[in-house]
Amino acid sequence: MDNRIFMGLDEKYIKAIMYSYLVLTPYAMVKMEYPVENGYIDIAMFKRYEEVPYEAIIEVKYIKQKEYTEEKLKMKIKQAKEQIEKYKKSYELNTKNETMKKYIIVFVGKEAKYIEEIK
């Protein structure tokens, strides 16, 4: 895509793009800004069939290219980990702890700069 498309890019656009792609799977119900007692999960994927081995939540963070620093990246990772820890305590996710995968993705501009699976 042309760089002009990415002008004004921020976290909500990244989530919308990811959602648009992930919702195509026939194996999961994909929810964006999914409400739980402790906040809103950026992207949640719940299995449609028992045969599907796991479900997932994804916490997305965004840093503008021109504002990127290693310190800002570390801060965003810390924020995402804290949010996932809160979400894990919600009733709905707590009952699925063994089959729930948890991911952090930090974008810098249009690049996924940091990806981590939280155990």
N, CA, C and O atoms as CSV, one atom per row, in Angstrom:
chain,resi,resn,atom,element,x,y,z
A,1,MET,N,N,0.836,-1.185,0.000
A,1,MET,CA,C,0.000,0.000,0.000
A,1,MET,C,C,0.879,1.246,0.000
A,1,MET,O,O,2.003,1.232,0.503
A,2,ASP,N,N,0.369,2.274,-0.549
A,2,ASP,CA,C,1.067,3.540,-0.600
A,2,ASP,C,C,1.181,4.131,0.805
A,2,ASP,O,O,0.277,3.961,1.623
A,3,ASN,N,N,2.273,4.816,1.088
A,3,ASN,CA,C,2.486,5.417,2.406
A,3,ASN,C,C,1.410,6.428,2.780
A,3,ASN,O,O,1.172,6.662,3.965
A,4,ARG,N,N,0.763,7.025,1.799
A,4,ARG,CA,C,-0.308,7.999,2.096
A,4,ARG,C,C,-1.451,7.345,2.858
A,4,ARG,O,O,-2.128,7.998,3.652
A,5,ILE,N,N,-1.665,6.068,2.619
A,5,ILE,CA,C,-2.733,5.349,3.322
A,5,ILE,C,C,-2.452,5.302,4.819
A,5,ILE,O,O,-3.378,5.256,5.629
A,6,PHE,N,N,-1.171,5.314,5.183
A,6,PHE,CA,C,-0.786,5.192,6.580
A,6,PHE,C,C,-0.704,6.531,7.308
A,6,PHE,O,O,-0.362,6.568,8.490
A,7,MET,N,N,-1.008,7.619,6.626
A,7,MET,CA,C,-1.025,8.923,7.295
A,7,MET,C,C,-2.167,8.933,8.295
A,7,MET,O,O,-3.292,8.557,7.965
A,8,GLY,N,N,-1.882,9.359,9.508
A,8,GLY,CA,C,-2.904,9.390,10.546
A,8,GLY,C,C,-3.153,8.034,11.173
A,8,GLY,O,O,-4.102,7.864,11.938
A,9,LEU,N,N,-2.300,7.058,10.851
A,9,LEU,CA,C,-2.448,5.710,11.398
A,9,LEU,C,C,-2.319,5.744,12.916
A,9,LEU,O,O,-1.442,6.425,13.448
A,10,ASP,N,N,-3.171,5.029,13.604
A,10,ASP,CA,C,-3.031,4.880,15.045
A,10,ASP,C,C,-3.543,3.505,15.455
A,10,ASP,O,O,-3.866,2.674,14.606
A,11,GLU,N,N,-3.615,3.272,16.751
A,11,GLU,CA,C,-3.934,1.941,17.279
A,11,GLU,C,C,-5.288,1.415,16.793
A,11,GLU,O,O,-5.415,0.229,16.489
A,12,LYS,N,N,-6.282,2.272,16.718
A,12,LYS,CA,C,-7.616,1.774,16.325
A,12,LYS,C,C,-7.620,1.257,14.886
A,12,LYS,O,O,-8.338,0.308,14.568
A,13,TYR,N,N,-6.814,1.885,14.009
A,13,TYR,CA,C,-6.731,1.410,12.630
A,13,TYR,C,C,-6.005,0.068,12.549
A,13,TYR,O,O,-6.402,-0.817,11.792
A,14,ILE,N,N,-4.943,-0.072,13.334
A,14,ILE,CA,C,-4.208,-1.340,13.376
A,14,ILE,C,C,-5.154,-2.450,13.832
A,14,ILE,O,O,-5.198,-3.519,13.222
A,15,LYS,N,N,-5.911,-2.199,14.906
A,15,LYS,CA,C,-6.855,-3.208,15.407
A,15,LYS,C,C,-7.917,-3.534,14.368
A,15,LYS,O,O,-8.287,-4.696,14.202
A,16,ALA,N,N,-8.406,-2.527,13.673
A,16,ALA,CA,C,-9.437,-2.761,12.655
A,16,ALA,C,C,-8.887,-3.601,11.506
A,16,ALA,O,O,-9.579,-4.481,10.995
A,17,ILE,N,N,-7.648,-3.336,11.099
A,17,ILE,CA,C,-7.030,-4.127,10.037
A,17,ILE,C,C,-6.850,-5.572,10.495
A,17,ILE,O,O,-7.167,-6.504,9.757
A,18,MET,N,N,-6.339,-5.757,11.718
A,18,MET,CA,C,-6.153,-7.109,12.244
A,18,MET,C,C,-7.489,-7.845,12.348
A,18,MET,O,O,-7.598,-9.011,11.967
A,19,TYR,N,N,-8.496,-7.155,12.864
A,19,TYR,CA,C,-9.832,-7.751,12.996
A,19,TYR,C,C,-10.366,-8.180,11.631
A,19,TYR,O,O,-10.901,-9.279,11.482
A,20,SER,N,N,-10.215,-7.309,10.642
A,20,SER,CA,C,-10.713,-7.608,9.291
A,20,SER,C,C,-10.101,-8.881,8.731
A,20,SER,O,O,-10.755,-9.623,7.998
A,21,TYR,N,N,-8.865,-9.126,9.072
A,21,TYR,CA,C,-8.184,-10.328,8.597
A,21,TYR,C,C,-8.585,-11.545,9.439
A,21,TYR,O,O,-8.920,-12.598,8.896
A,22,LEU,N,N,-8.549,-11.396,10.745
A,22,LEU,CA,C,-8.809,-12.533,11.642
A,22,LEU,C,C,-10.255,-13.024,11.575
A,22,LEU,O,O,-10.514,-14.212,11.768
A,23,VAL,N,N,-11.186,-12.130,11.307
A,23,VAL,CA,C,-12.595,-12.510,11.280
A,23,VAL,C,C,-12.896,-13.489,10.141
A,23,VAL,O,O,-13.957,-14.113,10.129
A,24,LEU,N,N,-11.992,-13.625,9.205
A,24,LEU,CA,C,-12.192,-14.543,8.084
A,24,LEU,C,C,-12.065,-16.014,8.481
A,24,LEU,O,O,-12.506,-16.885,7.731
A,25,THR,N,N,-11.483,-16.308,9.627
A,25,THR,CA,C,-11.332,-17.703,10.031
A,25,THR,C,C,-12.681,-18.329,10.371
A,25,THR,O,O,-13.492,-17.712,11.063
A,26,PRO,N,N,-12.924,-19.531,9.897
A,26,PRO,CA,C,-14.176,-20.213,10.244
A,26,PRO,C,C,-14.102,-20.885,11.617
A,26,PRO,O,O,-15.107,-21.404,12.103
A,27,TYR,N,N,-12.929,-20.881,12.246
A,27,TYR,CA,C,-12.722,-21.631,13.482
A,27,TYR,C,C,-12.947,-20.824,14.748
A,27,TYR,O,O,-13.041,-21.396,15.834
A,28,ALA,N,N,-13.034,-19.511,14.629
A,28,ALA,CA,C,-13.160,-18.684,15.828
A,28,ALA,C,C,-14.135,-17.541,15.609
A,28,ALA,O,O,-14.296,-17.033,14.499
A,29,MET,N,N,-14.782,-17.151,16.703
A,29,MET,CA,C,-15.561,-15.920,16.728
A,29,MET,C,C,-14.579,-14.845,17.172
A,29,MET,O,O,-13.971,-14.962,18.236
A,30,VAL,N,N,-14.422,-13.819,16.380
A,30,VAL,CA,C,-13.446,-12.778,16.675
A,30,VAL,C,C,-14.200,-11.541,17.143
A,30,VAL,O,O,-15.140,-11.084,16.493
A,31,LYS,N,N,-13.771,-11.009,18.280
A,31,LYS,CA,C,-14.414,-9.832,18.874
A,31,LYS,C,C,-13.371,-8.738,19.054
A,31,LYS,O,O,-12.230,-9.008,19.430
A,32,MET,N,N,-13.771,-7.509,18.782
A,32,MET,CA,C,-12.880,-6.365,18.982
A,32,MET,C,C,-13.421,-5.529,20.131
A,32,MET,O,O,-14.630,-5.325,20.245
A,33,GLU,N,N,-12.517,-5.044,20.989
A,33,GLU,CA,C,-12.898,-4.285,22.183
A,33,GLU,C,C,-13.906,-5.086,23.012
A,33,GLU,O,O,-14.958,-4.583,23.407
A,34,TYR,N,N,-13.552,-6.326,23.257
A,34,TYR,CA,C,-14.432,-7.257,23.967
A,34,TYR,C,C,-14.473,-6.908,25.455
A,34,TYR,O,O,-13.429,-6.893,26.107
A,35,PRO,N,N,-15.660,-6.626,26.005
A,35,PRO,CA,C,-15.743,-6.197,27.408
A,35,PRO,C,C,-15.635,-7.365,28.390
A,35,PRO,O,O,-16.292,-8.395,28.232
A,36,VAL,N,N,-14.800,-7.180,29.395
A,36,VAL,CA,C,-14.704,-8.072,30.549
A,36,VAL,C,C,-14.751,-7.178,31.791
A,36,VAL,O,O,-14.697,-5.953,31.683
A,37,GLU,N,N,-14.849,-7.796,32.962
A,37,GLU,CA,C,-14.986,-6.986,34.185
A,37,GLU,C,C,-13.861,-5.974,34.357
A,37,GLU,O,O,-14.074,-4.898,34.916
A,38,ASN,N,N,-12.679,-6.308,33.884
A,38,ASN,CA,C,-11.507,-5.479,34.154
A,38,ASN,C,C,-11.051,-4.644,32.964
A,38,ASN,O,O,-9.897,-4.216,32.925
A,39,GLY,N,N,-11.921,-4.407,32.003
A,39,GLY,CA,C,-11.550,-3.577,30.865
A,39,GLY,C,C,-12.085,-4.111,29.554
A,39,GLY,O,O,-13.088,-4.823,29.516
A,40,TYR,N,N,-11.402,-3.756,28.480
A,40,TYR,CA,C,-11.808,-4.149,27.136
A,40,TYR,C,C,-10.611,-4.792,26.431
A,40,TYR,O,O,-9.564,-4.165,26.274
A,41,ILE,N,N,-10.774,-6.027,26.015
A,41,ILE,CA,C,-9.719,-6.742,25.313
A,41,ILE,C,C,-9.693,-6.239,23.874
A,41,ILE,O,O,-10.729,-6.182,23.211
A,42,ASP,N,N,-8.510,-5.875,23.397
A,42,ASP,CA,C,-8.407,-5.341,22.034
A,42,ASP,C,C,-8.988,-6.316,21.021
A,42,ASP,O,O,-9.885,-5.956,20.258
A,43,ILE,N,N,-8.485,-7.550,21.004
A,43,ILE,CA,C,-9.010,-8.574,20.100
A,43,ILE,C,C,-9.099,-9.883,20.867
A,43,ILE,O,O,-8.125,-10.325,21.477
A,44,ALA,N,N,-10.270,-10.497,20.831
A,44,ALA,CA,C,-10.483,-11.795,21.482
A,44,ALA,C,C,-10.962,-12.780,20.428
A,44,ALA,O,O,-11.775,-12.452,19.563
A,45,MET,N,N,-10.436,-13.993,20.523
A,45,MET,CA,C,-10.828,-15.051,19.584
A,45,MET,C,C,-11.327,-16.245,20.400
A,45,MET,O,O,-10.575,-16.841,21.170
A,46,PHE,N,N,-12.600,-16.583,20.221
A,46,PHE,CA,C,-13.212,-17.690,20.943
A,46,PHE,C,C,-13.541,-18.804,19.955
A,46,PHE,O,O,-14.088,-18.558,18.880
A,47,LYS,N,N,-13.202,-20.015,20.333
A,47,LYS,CA,C,-13.372,-21.127,19.395
A,47,LYS,C,C,-14.846,-21.403,19.115
A,47,LYS,O,O,-15.701,-21.307,19.996
A,48,ARG,N,N,-15.106,-21.747,17.869
A,48,ARG,CA,C,-16.463,-22.102,17.443
A,48,ARG,C,C,-16.752,-23.584,17.659
A,48,ARG,O,O,-17.907,-23.978,17.823
A,49,TYR,N,N,-15.706,-24.400,17.658
A,49,TYR,CA,C,-15.860,-25.846,17.749
A,49,TYR,C,C,-14.949,-26.387,18.849
A,49,TYR,O,O,-13.871,-25.846,19.091
A,50,GLU,N,N,-15.380,-27.436,19.498
A,50,GLU,CA,C,-14.585,-28.058,20.561
A,50,GLU,C,C,-13.231,-28.558,20.057
A,50,GLU,O,O,-12.268,-28.602,20.822
A,51,GLU,N,N,-13.149,-28.929,18.796
A,51,GLU,CA,C,-11.912,-29.471,18.236
A,51,GLU,C,C,-10.805,-28.415,18.105
A,51,GLU,O,O,-9.630,-28.761,17.976
A,52,VAL,N,N,-11.170,-27.158,18.138
A,52,VAL,CA,C,-10.175,-26.089,18.050
A,52,VAL,C,C,-9.378,-26.097,19.355
A,52,VAL,O,O,-9.966,-26.035,20.435
A,53,PRO,N,N,-8.045,-26.173,19.270
A,53,PRO,CA,C,-7.239,-26.413,20.467
A,53,PRO,C,C,-7.113,-25.246,21.452
A,53,PRO,O,O,-6.838,-25.479,22.629
A,54,TYR,N,N,-7.304,-24.008,21.012
A,54,TYR,CA,C,-7.134,-22.894,21.947
A,54,TYR,C,C,-7.926,-21.675,21.510
A,54,TYR,O,O,-8.446,-21.600,20.396
A,55,GLU,N,N,-7.997,-20.727,22.427
A,55,GLU,CA,C,-8.590,-19.422,22.164
A,55,GLU,C,C,-7.479,-18.401,22.404
A,55,GLU,O,O,-6.403,-18.764,22.877
A,56,ALA,N,N,-7.726,-17.136,22.084
A,56,ALA,CA,C,-6.639,-16.166,22.221
A,56,ALA,C,C,-7.173,-14.768,22.513
A,56,ALA,O,O,-8.279,-14.400,22.114
A,57,ILE,N,N,-6.348,-14.007,23.221
A,57,ILE,CA,C,-6.570,-12.567,23.351
A,57,ILE,C,C,-5.299,-11.875,22.874
A,57,ILE,O,O,-4.188,-12.373,23.061
A,58,ILE,N,N,-5.491,-10.721,22.259
A,58,ILE,CA,C,-4.361,-9.962,21.719
A,58,ILE,C,C,-4.470,-8.530,22.222
A,58,ILE,O,O,-5.492,-7.869,22.038
A,59,GLU,N,N,-3.409,-8.064,22.856
A,59,GLU,CA,C,-3.340,-6.673,23.296
A,59,GLU,C,C,-2.423,-5.941,22.323
A,59,GLU,O,O,-1.259,-6.304,22.152
A,60,VAL,N,N,-2.965,-4.907,21.691
A,60,VAL,CA,C,-2.242,-4.159,20.663
A,60,VAL,C,C,-1.844,-2.792,21.218
A,60,VAL,O,O,-2.644,-2.097,21.845
A,61,LYS,N,N,-0.604,-2.435,20.972
A,61,LYS,CA,C,-0.118,-1.096,21.329
A,61,LYS,C,C,0.489,-0.473,20.085
A,61,LYS,O,O,0.914,-1.178,19.170
A,62,TYR,N,N,0.527,0.867,20.059
A,62,TYR,CA,C,1.003,1.580,18.879
A,62,TYR,C,C,1.883,2.755,19.287
A,62,TYR,O,O,1.579,3.483,20.231
A,63,ILE,N,N,2.971,2.920,18.562
A,63,ILE,CA,C,3.856,4.074,18.736
A,63,ILE,C,C,4.072,4.680,17.346
A,63,ILE,O,O,4.396,3.969,16.395
A,64,LYS,N,N,3.891,5.981,17.240
A,64,LYS,CA,C,4.167,6.647,15.962
A,64,LYS,C,C,5.656,6.524,15.655
A,64,LYS,O,O,6.498,6.600,16.550
A,65,GLN,N,N,5.961,6.333,14.387
A,65,GLN,CA,C,7.344,6.144,13.949
A,65,GLN,C,C,8.257,7.253,14.478
A,65,GLN,O,O,9.340,6.978,14.993
A,66,LYS,N,N,7.820,8.493,14.350
A,66,LYS,CA,C,8.683,9.612,14.741
A,66,LYS,C,C,8.781,9.786,16.258
A,66,LYS,O,O,9.622,10.549,16.736
A,67,GLU,N,N,7.924,9.081,17.030
A,67,GLU,CA,C,7.962,9.177,18.491
A,67,GLU,C,C,8.621,7.964,19.143
A,67,GLU,O,O,8.677,7.869,20.369
A,68,TYR,N,N,9.114,7.045,18.329
A,68,TYR,CA,C,9.672,5.801,18.857
A,68,TYR,C,C,10.972,6.018,19.613
A,68,TYR,O,O,11.881,6.698,19.137
A,69,THR,N,N,11.045,5.420,20.811
A,69,THR,CA,C,12.278,5.277,21.579
A,69,THR,C,C,12.213,3.910,22.245
A,69,THR,O,O,11.133,3.343,22.413
A,70,GLU,N,N,13.362,3.390,22.620
A,70,GLU,CA,C,13.385,2.108,23.337
A,70,GLU,C,C,12.612,2.222,24.645
A,70,GLU,O,O,11.927,1.283,25.051
A,71,GLU,N,N,12.722,3.366,25.300
A,71,GLU,CA,C,12.017,3.587,26.571
A,71,GLU,C,C,10.499,3.545,26.371
A,71,GLU,O,O,9.777,2.955,27.174
A,72,LYS,N,N,10.031,4.168,25.307
A,72,LYS,CA,C,8.592,4.165,25.008
A,72,LYS,C,C,8.123,2.746,24.684
A,72,LYS,O,O,7.030,2.350,25.087
A,73,LEU,N,N,8.939,1.983,23.963
A,73,LEU,CA,C,8.605,0.593,23.659
A,73,LEU,C,C,8.466,-0.210,24.955
A,73,LEU,O,O,7.493,-0.946,25.124
A,74,LYS,N,N,9.415,-0.076,25.853
A,74,LYS,CA,C,9.361,-0.782,27.142
A,74,LYS,C,C,8.116,-0.394,27.931
A,74,LYS,O,O,7.490,-1.244,28.564
A,75,MET,N,N,7.758,0.889,27.895
A,75,MET,CA,C,6.568,1.359,28.604
A,75,MET,C,C,5.302,0.718,28.028
A,75,MET,O,O,4.429,0.283,28.779
A,76,LYS,N,N,5.202,0.659,26.705
A,76,LYS,CA,C,4.032,0.056,26.057
A,76,LYS,C,C,3.934,-1.436,26.369
A,76,LYS,O,O,2.838,-1.949,26.594
A,77,ILE,N,N,5.069,-2.136,26.385
A,77,ILE,CA,C,5.085,-3.562,26.720
A,77,ILE,C,C,4.600,-3.752,28.150
A,77,ILE,O,O,3.789,-4.638,28.421
A,78,LYS,N,N,5.087,-2.934,29.054
A,78,LYS,CA,C,4.676,-3.013,30.465
A,78,LYS,C,C,3.170,-2.774,30.606
A,78,LYS,O,O,2.490,-3.508,31.323
A,79,GLN,N,N,2.653,-1.757,29.930
A,79,GLN,CA,C,1.216,-1.469,29.968
A,79,GLN,C,C,0.407,-2.663,29.465
A,79,GLN,O,O,-0.588,-3.052,30.076
A,80,ALA,N,N,0.844,-3.237,28.345
A,80,ALA,CA,C,0.123,-4.373,27.757
A,80,ALA,C,C,0.128,-5.566,28.707
A,80,ALA,O,O,-0.897,-6.230,28.864
A,81,LYS,N,N,1.260,-5.846,29.340
A,81,LYS,CA,C,1.340,-6.965,30.289
A,81,LYS,C,C,0.424,-6.741,31.480
A,81,LYS,O,O,-0.232,-7.673,31.945
A,82,GLU,N,N,0.376,-5.512,31.974
A,82,GLU,CA,C,-0.519,-5.191,33.094
A,82,GLU,C,C,-1.979,-5.387,32.694
A,82,GLU,O,O,-2.775,-5.908,33.475
A,83,GLN,N,N,-2.328,-4.973,31.482
A,83,GLN,CA,C,-3.706,-5.139,31.019
A,83,GLN,C,C,-4.059,-6.619,30.895
A,83,GLN,O,O,-5.137,-7.033,31.322
A,84,ILE,N,N,-3.174,-7.413,30.320
A,84,ILE,CA,C,-3.449,-8.841,30.178
A,84,ILE,C,C,-3.597,-9.495,31.542
A,84,ILE,O,O,-4.455,-10.360,31.719
A,85,GLU,N,N,-2.780,-9.099,32.506
A,85,GLU,CA,C,-2.905,-9.647,33.864
A,85,GLU,C,C,-4.285,-9.327,34.447
A,85,GLU,O,O,-4.889,-10.172,35.108
A,86,LYS,N,N,-4.780,-8.125,34.207
A,86,LYS,CA,C,-6.126,-7.766,34.674
A,86,LYS,C,C,-7.181,-8.608,33.979
A,86,LYS,O,O,-8.099,-9.117,34.622
A,87,TYR,N,N,-7.053,-8.758,32.662
A,87,TYR,CA,C,-8.041,-9.516,31.898
A,87,TYR,C,C,-8.078,-10.980,32.335
A,87,TYR,O,O,-9.149,-11.584,32.399
A,88,LYS,N,N,-6.911,-11.550,32.635
A,88,LYS,CA,C,-6.835,-12.956,33.038
A,88,LYS,C,C,-7.673,-13.229,34.293
A,88,LYS,O,O,-8.136,-14.349,34.509
A,89,LYS,N,N,-7.859,-12.206,35.103
A,89,LYS,CA,C,-8.616,-12.366,36.349
A,89,LYS,C,C,-10.126,-12.292,36.143
A,89,LYS,O,O,-10.889,-12.601,37.059
A,90,SER,N,N,-10.562,-11.890,34.965
A,90,SER,CA,C,-11.995,-11.805,34.713
A,90,SER,C,C,-12.593,-13.204,34.737
A,90,SER,O,O,-11.931,-14.179,34.381
A,91,TYR,N,N,-13.818,-13.294,35.149
A,91,TYR,CA,C,-14.467,-14.600,35.294
A,91,TYR,C,C,-14.438,-15.396,33.996
A,91,TYR,O,O,-14.082,-16.575,33.991
A,92,GLU,N,N,-14.806,-14.762,32.919
A,92,GLU,CA,C,-14.912,-15.467,31.638
A,92,GLU,C,C,-13.574,-16.059,31.189
A,92,GLU,O,O,-13.530,-17.189,30.702
A,93,LEU,N,N,-12.489,-15.307,31.351
A,93,LEU,CA,C,-11.191,-15.810,30.916
A,93,LEU,C,C,-10.567,-16.739,31.947
A,93,LEU,O,O,-9.832,-17.659,31.588
A,94,ASN,N,N,-10.850,-16.509,33.207
A,94,ASN,CA,C,-10.280,-17.335,34.268
A,94,ASN,C,C,-10.718,-18.788,34.127
A,94,ASN,O,O,-9.961,-19.695,34.473
A,95,THR,N,N,-11.917,-19.019,33.629
A,95,THR,CA,C,-12.406,-20.387,33.450
A,95,THR,C,C,-11.780,-21.064,32.234
A,95,THR,O,O,-11.915,-22.276,32.068
A,96,LYS,N,N,-11.096,-20.297,31.381
A,96,LYS,CA,C,-10.508,-20.836,30.154
A,96,LYS,C,C,-8.984,-20.758,30.186
A,96,LYS,O,O,-8.347,-20.855,29.138
A,97,ASN,N,N,-8.397,-20.589,31.342
A,97,ASN,CA,C,-6.970,-20.323,31.451
A,97,ASN,C,C,-6.089,-21.331,30.736
A,97,ASN,O,O,-5.044,-20.951,30.207
A,98,GLU,N,N,-6.464,-22.586,30.700
A,98,GLU,CA,C,-5.602,-23.599,30.084
A,98,GLU,C,C,-5.632,-23.559,28.555
A,98,GLU,O,O,-4.673,-23.983,27.910
A,99,THR,N,N,-6.706,-23.061,27.975
A,99,THR,CA,C,-6.803,-23.040,26.514
A,99,THR,C,C,-6.668,-21.630,25.938
A,99,THR,O,O,-6.789,-21.442,24.727
A,100,MET,N,N,-6.419,-20.648,26.791
A,100,MET,CA,C,-6.361,-19.255,26.356
A,100,MET,C,C,-4.909,-18.822,26.136
A,100,MET,O,O,-4.104,-18.819,27.068
A,101,LYS,N,N,-4.586,-18.457,24.893
A,101,LYS,CA,C,-3.266,-17.895,24.597
A,101,LYS,C,C,-3.379,-16.381,24.685
A,101,LYS,O,O,-4.419,-15.804,24.369
A,102,LYS,N,N,-2.304,-15.750,25.116
A,102,LYS,CA,C,-2.315,-14.307,25.328
A,102,LYS,C,C,-1.112,-13.693,24.608
A,102,LYS,O,O,0.023,-14.133,24.794
A,103,TYR,N,N,-1.367,-12.685,23.796
A,103,TYR,CA,C,-0.307,-12.075,22.990
A,103,TYR,C,C,-0.278,-10.564,23.162
A,103,TYR,O,O,-1.299,-9.911,23.379
A,104,ILE,N,N,0.937,-10.039,23.055
A,104,ILE,CA,C,1.167,-8.598,22.982
A,104,ILE,C,C,1.794,-8.333,21.615
A,104,ILE,O,O,2.727,-9.021,21.200
A,105,ILE,N,N,1.266,-7.324,20.925
A,105,ILE,CA,C,1.891,-6.875,19.676
A,105,ILE,C,C,2.016,-5.357,19.754
A,105,ILE,O,O,1.025,-4.646,19.917
A,106,VAL,N,N,3.246,-4.877,19.636
A,106,VAL,CA,C,3.488,-3.434,19.633
A,106,VAL,C,C,3.918,-3.043,18.224
A,106,VAL,O,O,4.905,-3.553,17.693
A,107,PHE,N,N,3.167,-2.139,17.638
A,107,PHE,CA,C,3.482,-1.619,16.310
A,107,PHE,C,C,4.201,-0.292,16.441
A,107,PHE,O,O,3.852,0.540,17.278
A,108,VAL,N,N,5.204,-0.106,15.607
A,108,VAL,CA,C,5.858,1.184,15.443
A,108,VAL,C,C,5.621,1.555,13.989
A,108,VAL,O,O,6.174,0.949,13.072
A,109,GLY,N,N,4.782,2.569,13.806
A,109,GLY,CA,C,4.340,2.863,12.450
A,109,GLY,C,C,3.569,1.662,11.940
A,109,GLY,O,O,2.673,1.164,12.622
A,110,LYS,N,N,3.907,1.190,10.742
A,110,LYS,CA,C,3.191,0.039,10.194
A,110,LYS,C,C,3.903,-1.282,10.446
A,110,LYS,O,O,3.480,-2.320,9.938
A,111,GLU,N,N,4.989,-1.254,11.232
A,111,GLU,CA,C,5.766,-2.460,11.517
A,111,GLU,C,C,5.420,-3.050,12.887
A,111,GLU,O,O,5.336,-2.326,13.879
A,112,ALA,N,N,5.223,-4.358,12.931
A,112,ALA,CA,C,5.060,-5.054,14.213
A,112,ALA,C,C,6.459,-5.180,14.809
A,112,ALA,O,O,7.220,-6.077,14.445
A,113,LYS,N,N,6.788,-4.282,15.722
A,113,LYS,CA,C,8.148,-4.187,16.267
A,113,LYS,C,C,8.395,-5.212,17.368
A,113,LYS,O,O,9.528,-5.655,17.561
A,114,TYR,N,N,7.340,-5.592,18.093
A,114,TYR,CA,C,7.494,-6.486,19.241
A,114,TYR,C,C,6.283,-7.404,19.327
A,114,TYR,O,O,5.142,-6.943,19.313
A,115,ILE,N,N,6.538,-8.709,19.415
A,115,ILE,CA,C,5.464,-9.692,19.566
A,115,ILE,C,C,5.887,-10.643,20.673
A,115,ILE,O,O,7.011,-11.146,20.671
A,116,GLU,N,N,4.981,-10.891,21.626
A,116,GLU,CA,C,5.291,-11.805,22.721
A,116,GLU,C,C,4.043,-12.584,23.104
A,116,GLU,O,O,2.942,-12.039,23.179
A,117,GLU,N,N,4.248,-13.878,23.343
A,117,GLU,CA,C,3.175,-14.692,23.926
A,117,GLU,C,C,3.389,-14.670,25.432
A,117,GLU,O,O,4.481,-14.972,25.912
A,118,ILE,N,N,2.358,-14.316,26.170
A,118,ILE,CA,C,2.405,-14.257,27.627
A,118,ILE,C,C,1.949,-15.607,28.175
A,118,ILE,O,O,0.873,-16.089,27.821
A,119,LYS,N,N,2.738,-16.199,29.013
A,119,LYS,CA,C,2.392,-17.509,29.606
A,119,LYS,C,C,1.587,-17.337,30.866
A,119,LYS,O,O,1.210,-18.325,31.497
